[in-house]
Amino acid sequence: MLSYNRKYHFVCTLTLNKSHVLTGACLPKDDIINWLFLETTDRLYSFVYKIESPIQARYNQPFRAKIAFTMYEEAKLFVKLNETYKVLRGQENIGWLTVDNVID
């Protein structure tokens, strides 16, 4: 898991499906992997996320999260507000992300 002690760049709405590698009745807050990829038309951008209300977050339901890109200077040129992007966990498509706001 990447550090939560970081500057987050955007607030988003994240809808995740439970990964096939997770077992049992876990929730998004229980997943120790918080490093995912956002897919644009021609690139993947790695990011970490922090769920705003971890207790309420559920798989297959939208929840709010803050995200921080590892290559922010490049990602900010391509990532657009109110756009929806595919989210991957490694090679596995696990959901969608809509960028709602920029964090100053």
C-alpha angles and dihedrals in degrees: 000000000000119000121280088206095092144101112269119215107196143020112225145172108243125194113188131184116212110265118242089238092063119087135197129011099321125153129217090264089059095057108102091202110085095160114098140153130248113209122216122180093279109010146047119224119196118223142167123223138206118201112229095212105021096177093057098042115111135178116259091020126093117253135174122254141164117235135201122195120218089216097036098158090060097035094053089062093059108026111090132198116253091016121127119222135187115252122214134192100206103309094338118102103224106166152301138297129200117195108226107171145359117242113222 
